[in-house]
Every structure is written in structure tokens, then in C-alpha cells.
Amino acid sequence: MTDRLATDDGPEIATKEDAAVTAYDALSDAGCESVVTSMPQRTRSTWIVPATSEESTWRVHIDPRTGNTRIVETPE
């Protein structure tokens, strides 16, 4: 049985290393410079990767099945 809500937009994110690289790439693509990622955490349905840049602090949420990202700016 296939999940009709899942899309194959990107690669599956299976490890902490994959999550950190995906978060770094997402922030870089959004124009952030000097990005530093922290230890990714896995919940049931997402990876959460804390990150900082010269501009701000962020949390990048990553769907582990599709690799889709959502960037959330966090207060310092």
C-alpha cells in the first residue's frame, strides 16, 4: 500500500549527518551565510536541526521520507 500523501521530492533522510547537510543546504539556498548546524534530533515525523548564521538562529524541520524542508527563525 502506498502513502498517497507522500511525495518523492528528494532523498530519504536517514541519518543525523544527512539531516545536518540537508539543513545546511536549505539555509545556504535561502541566502544565509556562515551557517553552523547543531546536533539534529529525530522525532516521529521530522528531523529538527538547530542552526545559526551571522544573521540569526534557525530550526530547520526536515521530512525524513521526502527531504522537504521548512525553515523557522528562532528568537536569540
C-alpha positions as CSV (number, residue, x, y, z in Angstrom):
1,M,0.0,0.0,0.0
2,T,1.4,3.4,-0.9
3,D,1.0,6.6,1.0
4,R,-0.8,9.0,-1.4
5,L,0.3,11.9,0.8
6,A,4.0,11.2,0.5
7,T,5.9,12.7,-2.5
8,D,9.3,11.8,-3.8
9,D,10.6,15.3,-3.9
10,G,14.0,14.4,-2.5
11,P,16.1,11.8,-1.0
12,E,15.2,10.0,2.2
13,I,17.0,11.5,5.3
14,A,18.0,8.5,7.4
15,T,21.0,9.7,9.5
16,K,22.0,12.7,11.6
17,E,24.7,13.5,9.1
18,D,22.1,13.6,6.2
19,A,19.9,15.9,8.3
20,A,22.7,18.3,9.1
21,V,23.8,18.5,5.4
22,T,20.2,19.0,4.2
23,A,19.6,21.8,6.8
24,Y,22.9,23.5,5.8
25,D,22.0,23.3,2.1
26,A,18.4,24.7,2.8
27,L,19.8,27.7,4.7
28,S,22.5,28.3,2.1
29,D,19.9,28.2,-0.7
30,A,17.8,30.7,1.3
31,G,20.8,33.1,1.3
32,C,22.2,32.6,4.7
33,E,26.0,32.8,5.1
34,S,28.4,31.2,7.6
35,V,25.8,28.6,8.6
36,V,26.7,26.3,11.5
37,T,24.4,23.4,12.3
38,S,24.0,21.7,15.7
39,M,23.1,18.2,16.6
40,P,19.9,17.1,14.7
41,Q,17.1,15.5,16.7
42,R,14.7,13.0,15.3
43,T,11.0,13.0,16.3
44,R,8.4,10.6,15.0
45,S,7.7,12.6,11.8
46,T,10.5,15.1,11.4
47,W,14.2,15.9,11.8
48,I,14.8,19.2,13.7
49,V,18.2,20.8,13.1
50,P,19.2,23.9,15.1
51,A,21.4,26.2,13.2
52,T,23.0,29.7,13.4
53,S,24.3,32.1,10.9
54,E,25.6,35.7,11.0
55,E,22.0,36.9,10.5
56,S,20.0,34.8,13.0
57,T,19.3,31.5,14.6
58,W,17.1,28.9,12.9
59,R,15.5,25.5,13.3
60,V,15.2,23.5,10.1
61,H,12.4,20.9,10.0
62,I,13.0,18.1,7.6
63,D,10.6,15.4,6.5
64,P,12.6,12.2,6.7
65,R,10.7,10.5,3.9
66,T,10.9,13.2,1.3
67,G,13.7,15.5,2.3
68,N,11.3,18.5,2.2
69,T,12.5,21.4,4.5
70,R,10.8,24.2,6.4
71,I,13.0,26.9,7.9
72,V,11.9,28.6,11.2
73,E,13.7,31.6,12.5
74,T,14.0,31.5,16.3
75,P,14.5,34.3,18.8
76,E,18.0,34.6,20.1
